[in-house]
Amino acid sequence: MIKNKKGFTVLELLLAFSLAMIVIVYLFQIVSLVQILYADNQDKSALLVKQNNLVEAIYQDIGMFEQKGEQLRGIAPCNGENNCYIFQFFDQEDKTLKAYTNASSGKKYIAYGNYVVEYPKNTTFGNLVVDRSSYLESDGIYGDSAYDTIVHISMPITLNDYREQYDLNIVYQYNSKNHPDISINV
Amino acid sequence: MKKIKEKGFMLTETLIVTVFVGTILLFMFTKLQKINANYSKVYTYNTLTGVYNAGNVKNYLTNNYLEKLILNYRNTADPYIDITNCNLEYYASSSYCTELYQDLNIDKVLFLESDMYKNKWTSTSTSGLSQGMIDFIDYVNEDNEGDLYRLVVSYKDGTYASVRIKGGNI
């Protein structure tokens, strides 16, 4: 009797399909991971660009690289509002920096002047703090142009969706003897 | 005529295909690791805040003893000068410097040549530096013939930033 040996046994088929399925499952996981990374990256990039624009606007206004300290006239807390400061300038209108939550929608925002950055709902804002440190009595020798005052603007921002920190951290230095008209109220 | 026994042939084929597909998966995995590493660099290297904060250190140095720092660097065989400790040789006030570094969230500040492979760097130059710092210095290194230097700053949040300093007429 001649036995027909064409085709595959059930066991061979099962083994082949099992191995193929294992490979497909791993491939699928890799594709999912790449998709998630891509989507997260898009959202984070967009938010980072907006926050960077806000930070850059502040640095441009306070004259960070001018080394003159003439543009910023003062910083003062807003009346009756938390997480809000008014930036006063010699050469332009005052601008307000504030962090707030829209009560009805629950959305969170940081605004500087007319520029507003919206953050995901699940973001935690810390306190917006403006700090001033003066070192008028130095332990070294100050030149006429040496900085003796540090203004530190900081606010912790936690993006809980991505478990990352996007803190605001801005530092401004000036010489208080050369610029006694700058008024920082903290 | 001899009959060829075909038992076990399907399994060999499957194994060969599995090895082939496994190799492709391994290749994709290593590429994905690179993509992930580059993705991390975008968020840790030369962030806007980091660059502005490094600029603050540069401004402060410029107002103090930058010329002395450059001259000392030229006269030393060391590949970099670590100015994290607010040395009074380069800063008018160590308390001011300490406060500045604290507000800027700085972990380490190095002063070195912009083209670090030009003169002083050898295989032992990186001893004492973290791997992250070494990778970043390698990242910002640029070939140039001019009198250019760099401040390389690492921050406590794991980010890095660098600003150029011209030697000028010193």
Interface residues (C-beta under 8 A of the other chain):
Chain A: K5 F8 T9 E12 L15 A16 L19 V23 Y26 L27 I30 L33 V34 L37 N41 K44 S45 L48 N52 V55 E56 Y59 M64 F65 Q67 D131 S133 Y135 S138 D139 G140 I141 Y142 G143 S145 A146 Y147 D148 I150 H152 S154 Q165 D167 N169 I170 V171 Q173
Chain B: E6 M10 L11 T14 V17 T18 V21 G22 L25 M28 F29 L32 N36 Y39 V42 Y43 T47 L48 T49 Y52 N53 G55 N56 N59 Y60 T62 N63 N64 L88 Y91 A92 S93 S94 S95 Y96 E99 L100 D103 L104 N105 D157
